[in-house]
Amino acid sequence: MTTKEKGTVMDEAQIKRALARISHEILERNRGAENLVIIGVRKRGDSLAKRIKDYIKKVESIDIPLGVLDITLYRDDFTTIDYKPIVGKTEIPFDVTEKIVILIDDVLYTGRTVRAALDAIIDFGRPKEIQLAVLVDRGHRELPIRPDYIGKNVPTAEDELVEVKVKEVDGEDRVILRYCIDDEKNEH
Amino acid sequence: MEITRKDLLGIEDISMEEIETFLTTAESLKEISERAIKKVPYLRGKTVANLFFEPSTRTLASFSLAEKRLSADSFNLSSSSSSVLKGETLLDTVRNLEAMKVDFVVIRHSMSGAPHFIAKRLTASVINAGDGTHEHPTQALLDLLSLKEKFGSLKGKKIVIVGDIMHSRVARSNIWGLKKMGAEVSVCGPPTLIPYKIEKMGVKVYYDLNEAIEDKDVIYVLRIQKERQTGGLLPSLREYIELYGITPEKLKKAKKDVIIMHPGPINRGVELDPRVADGKHSIILGQVTNGVAVRMAVLYLLSGGKSGDVS
C-alpha cells in the first residue's frame, strides 16, 4: 500500500505542548502521583511515555516508575495483516497490582492495540485502574475502548493514515496525515 | 531478517543472519519466563507433537515449557510407550500425526537424518531436537545466546570443545554455529574420539588438554557418551579423567576468566569435576535458562513471526 503525505497535523512545538498538558492532566485527575506507574506501548508510545515521565519529574519532582510493553504476542490480527510484526522486549520492572497504570500509545484507531495491551498488563498483575493516554485519536473504533487523555483529535477517512514520528526513533517530532494512492489506477 | 523456512533441521544450512534473528528474538522472549504468569497467547490453538525416540530431560522439558508458555497445545510421544514397539515405521507414525492436524513436530531420533526425512514428507514444521550424531541445532543456538550475553560479539573469540567429538551432535552444531559467528574453534580429546579430517570443518585439533585450554576464552565440555561407544575407544574412564577431565588444578593453566560450558547431563567427576561444574567459571545453568527462550524463539519464527532490523 503506497501512501502520500497530505499534511502535517502536529509539529514539534504542538507535540511538546500536548505532552505537557497531558502530564498535568494526569496529575490533576489523580491528585498527584501516588500509586501511579506509566507503561508505554512499543514502538513510539514508549518514547512518549518517557517524555511524560521526565516532564513530571522536572515539574513536580516526582519519579513515576516507567515500563515498556511490546504487544506483538497479544495481537488478534495475524491472519488478516499481510506482514508479521517484529517482537521487541517487554520490560515492566515493577508490580502493577493495586497501581494506577497510565497506558500510553501514539495513535488510537480501532482500539485493537489497546485491547492487546490491556490483556498483557493484566497478565502481570491486578492493577487498581488503567487509564489511557494517546497523542492522536483518529476515530473508527472497532472495540468499546476510549481514551482518558488525548493530545489531539484528528478525524480521518478510512483510506487515510496517521503517522507519528518521534525524535528517538525517526529523528524528528511530527504527526503526519497520509492518504493511500490507488496502485491499480497508477499502473495504467 | 525474516525466517521463511518451514523447518529447523540443522545449523549447517542456516545463515549467520538467520542465527542473529533467532538470538535477538530469544532475547525478547526471555522475560516471559520471569513473569508471575509465564504465558503469552501467541501460539494459542496450535498443536505441537514432541516425538522423542531417545531419552531427554533438558531438551524435552525445555521444548514442552516453550510450547506451553506460548499457549500451544503440546503432547509427548516416546518410542518406549508407543506403537513403535509394535513395529510401526517412523513415516507411518508421523503420517498418523499429520492426519490429526499437528502444526509442529519436534523430533529427537537416534538415526542421523530422521528429521530431514520427515520434514520432506510433512506440511507441519519439523524441529530437530537431536538426530543421531549429526546435529542438535537448538542446543547450538542456546549456547550462542549464552555466549552473546557474555561477550557481545564472538568474532575472534577462542573456544575449545573437549571430549567425545566423534559421537557428539552438540559438537557438530556448535562448530557450525560458532564459525558462522566468527569465533576460532578448536577441538580436544583422545585421538580415538576425534573424527578423521575434522580440520576440514575449519577447526584446530589438540590431543593435549593443557596445550588446548591455555589461551581459550571458553572451554565447552562434552559428556563421555558411554551409550554410543561400541567399545575399545577408551582404555578406561580413569585414564580419560586423568588426561581430559576438567578439574580446578587443570584450570590453573587456563585464562583467569575462562568460561565453562556443558550441554548436560553432566557425569560429575568424569569430564567435569563437581567443583568446576558448580564453580564461578560455569555458566551451565544459564545455558539451560536460555534453552527455553531459544526454543520459544524457534517456535515463534517458524510459525511466521518476524524479528530483527526493519530494513
Interface residues (C-beta under 8 A of the other chain):
Chain A: D70 T72 L73 Y74 F78 Y83 K84 P85 I86 V87 G88 K89 T90 E91 D119 A120 D123 F124 G125
Chain B: E2 T25 E27 S28 L29 E31 R35 A36 I37 K39 V40 P41 Y42 L70 Y300 G304 G305 K306 S307 G308 V310
